Amino acid sequence: MSETRSRTRRRRRKTTPAVSVPVALTAAGAMAFGTGLGVFGADAQLTASAATAAPAWAGAATAAPAWAAATADGFASVNALGQNGTYGGRDGRTVTVRTLAELEKYATAPEPYVIVVAAAITMDPVGKEIKVQSDKTIVGAGTSGHIVGGGFFLGQGVHNVIIRNLTIRDAYQGVWNDKEHDFDAIQMDGAHHVWIDHNDLRHMADGLIDSRKDTTYLTVSWNKLSQENKAFGIGWTDNVTADMTIHHNWIRETEQRNPSTDNVAHAHLYNNYLEDEAGTSITSSYGNYSRGRTNMVLENSYFQGMKNPVTRDATATVVQRGNVFSGTSGRNESGGSGAAWDPRTYYAYTPDKAADVPALLKSGVGPRASIGTAATTKAAAATTLTVAKDGSGQYTTVQAAVNAVPANNASRVVIAVKPGTYRELVKVPSNKPHVTIQGTGAGRKDTTIVYNNASGTPKPGGGTYGTGGSASVAVEADDFQARNLTISNDFDEAAHQDIANQAVALRTAADKVFLDGVIVSGDQDTLLVDTASKDKLGRVYMTNSYVIGNVDFIFGRATAVIDKSVITLKKRWNGTSAGYVTAPSTAANRKGILIANSTINGDVSDRGFYLGRPWHAGGDASLDPQTTVRNTSLSAAIRSTPWTDMSGFSWKDDRFAEYKNTGAGAGAASSDRPQLTDAQATGQEVADWLGDWTPTAS
């Protein structure tokens, strides 16, 4: 895209409300691991929705279940304590276990593993808790993964652990309020970044889940907790440092600790279903309990028949909103003196309606039959083509592997690219959908696809490439994924000031493009998010990634989300610090570019970069460009008036806004800096951009 355009007739101006929104603090950008590629460092793993590292076929003992590649939401997704999100053992081999010896061998190993439990494993002795080490995913194969008579223990400093799709049961020793046998399903003492998801936990001794001794950055979701005196205890500390998210859990026929939440700095409970079924021998003592100095946000949950459904200590805080109480009795409390806080400061989420919760959870919690089965796991069924420069793969170039994909292929083809620098042009044509290009190195810098064409570079047959044609990698096929690699355009602007110097690294012109754990690097026009045609939808979801550039380096007409990523600002070829992050050319009534839960920074001067400007491609006045930047840390490089006009079109006639950004580059609402209201922001979430598409690694 050209940096300047001829002036064109301005459109009739629309009214853009300016609403003052307090700047919120965020933990997501607080950790600094280097400066070369932003605050997270060159090879840091960011929070993501799917795998970014070595795939299952790279020396794995078995194929990974589809869900084994997923990563946490909620507080477990937050970057902190030197850990960037929770992704478990995805960087390691995938192994299937059927015996206690096999499970213990891999769960206690120092290396990362995805451990697929494919049988009912009985603990010996009863009550045994396997001491799980860091960087593990323990996932049940379908509904066959059972842990009987014991569970798991995560000790001090253990981190990055996922426990999913398991049934953990039957350590009960015949004493209802058992104070002698501490046989929990899952106990954590001082762990961090743990995700407990889609499990069935029941009939243990003492409790089902214990989160103790400052365990933090914990997410517990979509579990069924039942047939127990104590469901979920949290605390055993005088410190108030823990952060945790508890959502979409069905807690039924339990007496206490549902959960009991003691001295938690930020406890976010939403969309849980607490049920005390009438006519049974188990009667609830209380429901959600905010103890000590806990600061709890409790929303859109459903309480059925519970006694004392919501209680709090005088020193604790509970903020309730949107909850439903049916047939409950006793204490139902809120209030407290704790500081107000918003979970969206830390992560994005969209709660379901409270009225829908019982039906949703009855059908959705616990282990899923389709997880990890060969018949339904796309990863197991995928065809894999290997690329290696040294000839050790099936192909020596990435394009050769793309050419080998059958036209109109119906299933996933993974192109596994071994470490190296591949100086070539790559194009995935529209008749080759369901392609994944994935680096197999230890980090995203190990595998690089790079070329150096620019808009003005002469083509061999005459003419020039133009902006779109300059792309090092061009994707025109739907359902494309790229993972764990770098895509770059290293055109030398300083040496070629005689030609148009827009130089695209990656161009997408397709729908359902998933970019996960990648670096996209260039100068001007680095990432072009386009659509196949003006009337077609093109959605792009980028996460756990870096985009590097200086002028309009995220641009185009696609519906694009940059989530949980780092946008790195780069000096111009002449050493100056001035540029523009986005240049959307969105069609009217479509979503444009959304930057969420991310960081924008770089080694540039203060106040030199705009967040965006409206690109009316070809002077098309019917377009309605949109960029929203929300819940993102902005460095001092961002101008205090962050939007600007382009080619005669005023940004104020289009859709540019912020919401709860933080950092030195953030600012209060004004006519030059519109902020979304809370109500407006609920319609500008990641899910609103993606619609009916949920990006899933495959």
Phi, psi and omega in degrees: 000136180292143180290333177231156179226154174295151184289140183231155180306130180289148174281162174297132186287138174260163178270127177245112183292143174247118184236132181285126178234128180299141176288126182262150175277151179223143176273344190296328182254016189279336184270135181242123182238022181137170185237351186299325179230035181100186191293341185268350180088166191293323186240013180295139176278120176270165176299140184213179175257354185198180188292150177230356187242204189305128184282169185297331184283349181275076176082013183282154179279339181201168179283139181284141171299153182303320182284347180294341181271352186283160178234168193285161167249191178061205183295336177293346179270352186282140178278116182192163176055031180078005180240128183258093181074185181231113182230004172064223187265020188298339179280355183246190179288159173254127181232147175253132182237147179226356181232160177300318181298318180293315180299314182293322180303311186277325181292330182263001181287153178285340183276157175289142176214146160261115187251113181264115181270114189245021180202173171275117183252121181265128181286142179219113005282169175303137181091357179301134175241114181292131183276090184290136176262173186296160172064053179230141164244122177245113190226136178284144175274108186058224178259013185270352182275104180236140170246117189247125173081020179180194183195217186232147177233129177243113186271188184305126176083350177294136187211165176059059181235135176239130175236114189221150165061031180247154164256120178242119195207162160062055166254009184300134183249019173089001180243120188296304178261073191284116178252002181261322185253115180264067186255081181274160171289312179219123176237135180233124177239097178076024176274168173210156183056074180232138178234120179246115195214137173055046176248160171247109185245123186199152167058051177257185177249128183086292183200173179265307176233131170239121174249106192235163166054052173072022169303135188213172185051056184246134171236128178238117191215143170057037177254156169251121179243122188203168175054055186207148174290314184239117184279303194206105179258139183226127176146238184060042180200153172267350180284151178238076186232344189284144174235132181206153179239131181230109186216149175055047174249139176258109181250110186223145178055051173230149187270314187216174183054068188243038354267168167262119192242104189249124174055054176251126184296316179222106177248116180248110180245123178210152176056033173267154179239110178256120186231124170250103186283129182294147174084009177253171182279352182257126180235133182289141171272322179196166179258246178282126186236118176264110188248164175058235180249030179298143174242103191248135167252121186236116187215149172050038174258164184235124182246117184244112174069012185281141168276138179048062189299324179223119180231158177212149169288161179297334181271353185260169181232138172226125171252116180257142170203132171074015182277156178241134180237119182234117178068025180270166179210161177085209190290133174218095197242157173208176180105191183122168187259006181294153180294138178296142177212156183238120179306331181290348171298331186256328182197160178272146174199158177228103182290146172282163176294138182301323181296336181273350190298312182304310181294320181297316184281325178299328180264348191243344184277167174082181183298145179255135182295332186277350184284128171077010177265144184298330184289332187242353183272112182298323182299322181290329185271350186294143170277137181242128174246132184254142179236131178211129180298329185275005178086003182278356177254189178284333183222155180257350176231153179293320181297325178298322177292319176300317180299332182280348178290129181298144176298139178057036179301141186265347184226170185297134170240120180261124174260105183268114187254118181288160183305144179150173176254120183252099181272095184198164171264135181237131176227127175257104186288165188295340181269016178230071180285177173060041178253135171244128171253119189225126173287146182253008179283178181288337181214170186289343177276351184287332181239121184230130169253123188215146169209178189225033174284150173234172180306319184269005179293128180295139175274150181304325182267009181108155183078189179235169185286331187074169186299304182298323181287349182279355188298134173293319176233126179241128182242116179242005184253139179292159175059043177268146175226144172229142188207139169058048177203173177246136173240123191223152166236114184254033174307135183268096181298318184299324183276349186225053177286357181276353181231163176299129193248021170293129187220103186275134172275310182227128174243126173247134177221061187202175178252150178060057176262124185243114180248114190226118177071042182240165167243127174243114193233137176188205177239268177270132176065048183297308187240111178258109178259102188245181173235164182296329174201168186299329184269001182256146177281137174224109182256137179229131175236117178246131178215159175057036193223175175235140168236130187236132178177191181221323183238119175048043194271003164229109190209161176131184187255005181288164169270100194235137177241127170251108191236134174053048184226175178243125175256114188257119179279138188232142177294155177288171183301332181264011177088359180279157180246088178206136181181190185220131181283307185239155172214082182285149173231049189293139172289153177301143179068019174240159172279147182256243183252128176241123173250119187223142171056038188234187178227134175241116180201186179160169181275071182224169181288160179293146169060036181253347188243136170272150173288334179176172176206156186276123177259104173268086187305128180067018182072023184285105182285349180281347181288158181223071187305144182220130165225130171240131176241118186221150175049042186233143178274122182250127178282174180293353177292341183279134181294152179291336169249092198278356180242153180211165182281168178209126172052041176087359178256130181276135177297334181288346175275354184240204191241095180228127184201164176233166175204117172050045171282160182228177177096176185295338180268358179280162181202166181284163180294142173201178178296337178262001182213072183294140177240141175291146168285167176301320180294317178296323183295331179294341176262005179232052175265167178304317182297329178293327178287320188276337177066234184274010182255127173246104182301129181223133182296134175200000000 
